[in-house]
Amino acid sequence: MKTSPQNYGLVEDSANPWYEVILSEGRNRQIRRMFQRVGFNVGKKSSACKLGPLVLDVSSGKYRALTVREVAQLKSL
């Protein structure tokens, strides 16, 4: 399955390295499948931290209301 290009890079080089992956179009479990294809196992700590113009700045399982500015940014997409 073809998808839009992505950017990636090593964030922390250690025994358990951390990578940052930036997708412009995400598919179901795309990151897990990409890393499995090159021999890496993605653990359960993978998470999204940004979605479009929104920065996801709340802890797991929490939520907050969008600001008026955030709603305007989403509507302008």
C-alpha positions, 0 to 999 in steps of 0.5 A: 500500500502506497502512502505519502512520504514521511520524515523520521530521525533518531531522537535518543540513541541507547539500548532502547532507541527512540525515533521521531516519525512525521507522517503527512498521511497515516494508515492503520498501524503504519509506523509499527509495520514500517519498523517491523519491516526493517527488524524493529519491534515497536512497543506500546509506548508509541504515541501521537504528539501532534495532529495537524496544527494541534499539539497533543499536550495532555497525558494519556487518558485525559482530554481538554476542550479545544480553544477558539483558535484551535477550532479556527485552525482546523476549519481552515484546513 
